[in-house]
Amino acid sequence: MKTPDSQPSVTAPVAAERAYRSPAGIAGGVLLLVMGAWLGFDAVVNGDARTAWLAVAGLLLAVPLVVAFTIRPAVYANEDRLRVRNPFRVITLPWACVADLRAGYSSEVFTEGGDKYQLWAIPVSMRARKKANRRTGGRKDRGLNGAADFVPRKAAGDQSLDEIRELARDRADKPSAQGEPSIRWAYEIIAPAVAGAVLMAVLLVIG
């Protein structure tokens, strides 16, 4: 039974995890997988025994690599950490250990310990950057004082890095965002690719 002074407990909403991926990379990966599946199926069904085994080995080697470099890369950011899913590794970085993010010819995150990791899911497009720079008009947003503030345009990759920098800056002091970097190898990608390479080598050796 509730007393007059009792109040229902209120839990603060937890911000949703942000995900950053490359739509162009995913689309290219899906296209390559469809083409590979079509060619591989044709080789298995219509080819001789050796051709069929070579097709199986080729798919076993190629499919994980295509997935690794096109569909798999992603960057996830939540209240406590940055999780970078690259082709062959998953790097988890609590916000407290993130020192900087930079974009030159590739997007990179630097830790307080001096380590550097690439962000495969946020590619740097020089063309998109130049296109954004040419748009000198930008846009004008109304600031808190009602005045029109000029907001320069940026390429999509640069905008993503700005968002992640802001998260790192705002959450680095949280108790739940402390810790050391951790790395996990993507054996689910590495194992089938190695198996395919070994099978391909054996088939080529035995002729």
BAMARGU-697720 format. One line per field, with one value per residue (C-alpha): residue number from 1; residue in one letter; x negated, y, z. Coordinates in Angstrom, 3 decimals, decimal comma. Example, Ala and Ser with C-alpha at 12.3 -4.5 7.8 and 13.67 -1.06 7.14 Angstrom:
BEGIN
num: (1/2)
residu: (a/s)
c1: (-12,300/-13,670)
c2: (-4,500/-1,060)
c3: (7,800/7,140)
# end
This chain:
BEGIN
num: (1/2/3/4/5/6/7/8/9/10/11/12/13/14/15/16/17/18/19/20/21/22/23/24/25/26/27/28/29/30/31/32/33/34/35/36/37/38/39/40/41/42/43/44/45/46/47/48/49/50/51/52/53/54/55/56/57/58/59/60/61/62/63/64/65/66/67/68/69/70/71/72/73/74/75/76/77/78/79/80/81/82/83/84/85/86/87/88/89/90/91/92/93/94/95/96/97/98/99/100/101/102/103/104/105/106/107/108/109/110/111/112/113/114/115/116/117/118/119/120/121/122/123/124/125/126/127/128/129/130/131/132/133/134/135/136/137/138/139/140/141/142/143/144/145/146/147/148/149/150/151/152/153/154/155/156/157/158/159/160/161/162/163/164/165/166/167/168/169/170/171/172/173/174/175/176/177/178/179/180/181/182/183/184/185/186/187/188/189/190/191/192/193/194/195/196/197/198/199/200/201/202/203/204/205/206/207)
residu: (m/k/t/p/d/s/q/p/s/v/t/a/p/v/a/a/e/r/a/y/r/s/p/a/g/i/a/g/g/v/l/l/l/v/m/g/a/w/l/g/f/d/a/v/v/n/g/d/a/r/t/a/w/l/a/v/a/g/l/l/l/a/v/p/l/v/v/a/f/t/i/r/p/a/v/y/a/n/e/d/r/l/r/v/r/n/p/f/r/v/i/t/l/p/w/a/c/v/a/d/l/r/a/g/y/s/s/e/v/f/t/e/g/g/d/k/y/q/l/w/a/i/p/v/s/m/r/a/r/k/k/a/n/r/r/t/g/g/r/k/d/r/g/l/n/g/a/a/d/f/v/p/r/k/a/a/g/d/q/s/l/d/e/i/r/e/l/a/r/d/r/a/d/k/p/s/a/q/g/e/p/s/i/r/w/a/y/e/i/i/a/p/a/v/a/g/a/v/l/m/a/v/l/l/v/i/g)
c1: (0,000/-1,357/-1,687/-0,840/-4,505/-5,573/-6,646/-7,210/-10,867/-12,029/-14,877/-16,829/-16,558/-19,654/-20,800/-20,644/-23,897/-24,990/-26,164/-28,377/-28,730/-29,563/-26,461/-28,624/-30,833/-27,851/-26,241/-29,480/-29,922/-26,410/-26,940/-30,223/-28,624/-25,744/-28,129/-30,376/-27,429/-26,184/-29,588/-30,341/-26,998/-27,483/-30,980/-29,772/-26,749/-28,212/-31,949/-33,921/-34,954/-38,197/-36,485/-33,764/-36,292/-38,243/-35,019/-34,233/-37,733/-37,552/-34,221/-35,451/-38,396/-36,703/-33,370/-34,835/-37,271/-34,528/-32,377/-35,356/-36,247/-32,789/-29,872/-31,550/-33,209/-31,199/-31,744/-29,442/-29,335/-27,322/-27,414/-30,505/-32,671/-33,601/-33,552/-35,395/-34,639/-37,343/-37,893/-39,815/-39,534/-37,077/-38,614/-36,718/-37,810/-36,281/-35,853/-38,453/-41,224/-40,272/-42,742/-41,865/-40,229/-41,724/-40,927/-43,741/-43,704/-41,873/-39,866/-41,848/-41,345/-44,256/-44,396/-45,982/-48,681/-49,687/-48,068/-46,330/-43,444/-41,808/-38,060/-37,269/-33,565/-34,150/-36,045/-37,594/-36,396/-38,562/-35,965/-33,170/-35,391/-36,219/-32,567/-31,582/-34,290/-33,024/-29,613/-30,553/-26,915/-26,629/-23,421/-22,225/-20,723/-19,077/-21,259/-20,126/-20,113/-17,976/-20,818/-21,646/-24,775/-26,771/-27,194/-29,772/-29,054/-31,183/-31,621/-29,681/-32,836/-33,988/-30,541/-30,666/-34,075/-32,817/-29,955/-32,313/-34,720/-31,846/-30,834/-34,423/-34,760/-31,434/-31,684/-35,371/-34,925/-32,046/-32,921/-31,429/-33,603/-36,912/-39,128/-41,732/-41,420/-40,563/-41,034/-39,324/-40,384/-37,589/-38,201/-34,811/-36,336/-39,915/-39,186/-37,106/-39,406/-42,464/-40,624/-39,765/-43,359/-44,693/-42,173/-43,005/-46,738/-46,219/-44,087/-46,665/-49,522/-47,860/-46,662)
c2: (0,000/3,391/6,120/9,726/10,615/7,689/8,503/6,096/5,613/7,310/5,870/8,253/7,297/5,724/7,209/4,805/3,494/5,336/3,285/4,526/2,472/3,001/2,571/2,515/-0,208/-2,324/-1,945/-2,900/-5,908/-7,193/-6,839/-8,777/-11,527/-11,897/-12,114/-14,573/-16,774/-16,847/-17,705/-20,239/-21,984/-22,211/-23,699/-26,272/-27,330/-27,266/-27,789/-30,977/-32,250/-30,261/-27,059/-27,560/-28,022/-24,979/-22,965/-24,115/-23,212/-19,849/-19,012/-20,168/-17,789/-14,864/-14,581/-13,895/-11,358/-9,539/-9,436/-8,308/-5,323/-4,172/-5,259/-5,899/-2,522/-0,456/2,004/1,986/4,748/4,701/6,380/4,499/3,451/3,471/0,066/-0,176/-3,215/-3,448/-6,261/-8,578/-7,008/-5,444/-2,655/-1,472/1,918/3,388/7,121/7,946/6,410/8,177/11,012/12,239/11,457/12,595/12,304/12,619/9,970/7,673/8,121/7,237/7,185/7,735/6,517/8,173/5,496/6,521/3,640/4,326/2,449/3,014/3,488/1,458/2,257/6,015/6,422/9,748/11,058/13,860/14,447/14,865/17,120/19,369/19,450/20,542/23,208/24,628/25,215/28,519/29,345/26,935/27,352/29,703/28,347/30,486/30,564/30,902/34,677/34,603/35,677/33,770/31,677/30,511/26,728/25,546/22,416/19,326/15,967/13,094/11,444/14,661/15,150/11,634/12,278/15,549/13,680/11,053/13,754/15,427/12,139/11,489/14,983/14,919/11,404/10,906/11,723/9,309/6,467/3,929/5,230/4,390/1,473/0,222/-0,630/-4,227/-6,039/-9,181/-10,915/-11,818/-15,562/-15,981/-14,196/-15,430/-19,164/-19,774/-17,562/-19,543/-22,814/-21,671/-20,620/-23,980/-25,919/-23,812/-24,421/-28,174/-28,357/-26,404/-28,583/-31,904/-30,617)
c3: (0,000/-0,995/1,592/0,696/0,615/-1,547/-5,094/-7,995/-8,779/-11,951/-13,955/-16,141/-19,816/-21,281/-24,564/-27,471/-28,854/-31,972/-34,923/-37,748/-40,924/-44,589/-46,795/-49,923/-48,475/-47,479/-50,898/-52,637/-50,366/-51,007/-54,755/-54,587/-52,510/-54,960/-57,906/-56,067/-55,092/-58,690/-60,154/-57,422/-57,800/-61,557/-61,107/-58,591/-60,645/-64,146/-63,598/-63,139/-59,715/-59,563/-60,683/-58,099/-55,281/-56,418/-56,423/-52,875/-51,708/-53,446/-51,828/-48,432/-48,792/-50,524/-48,712/-45,234/-46,698/-48,600/-45,460/-43,366/-45,532/-46,652/-44,442/-41,093/-40,291/-37,819/-34,998/-31,975/-29,380/-26,177/-22,778/-21,597/-24,498/-28,147/-29,850/-33,159/-35,304/-37,965/-40,507/-38,176/-34,706/-32,288/-30,209/-27,139/-25,781/-22,612/-23,124/-20,487/-22,588/-25,848/-26,417/-29,906/-33,240/-36,527/-40,212/-42,740/-45,426/-42,995/-39,801/-36,678/-32,923/-30,532/-26,944/-23,927/-24,089/-27,610/-29,498/-32,801/-34,413/-37,776/-38,074/-41,190/-40,926/-41,311/-44,580/-45,527/-48,870/-50,224/-52,922/-50,359/-48,258/-51,223/-52,237/-48,722/-48,705/-52,003/-50,506/-48,961/-48,334/-45,431/-43,493/-40,780/-37,584/-34,943/-31,853/-28,243/-28,544/-31,664/-33,944/-37,102/-36,544/-39,535/-39,572/-42,120/-44,085/-43,515/-45,193/-43,623/-42,246/-40,586/-39,049/-37,591/-36,044/-34,552/-32,885/-31,455/-30,197/-28,382/-26,771/-25,664/-24,214/-22,368/-20,929/-20,169/-16,468/-15,842/-13,424/-15,832/-18,689/-17,017/-17,975/-20,400/-24,103/-24,958/-28,264/-29,557/-32,751/-35,191/-35,386/-37,048/-40,049/-39,804/-39,378/-42,548/-44,623/-43,497/-44,146/-47,651/-48,323/-47,109/-49,198/-52,260/-51,764/-51,398/-54,557/-56,551/-55,300/-56,052/-59,428)
# end
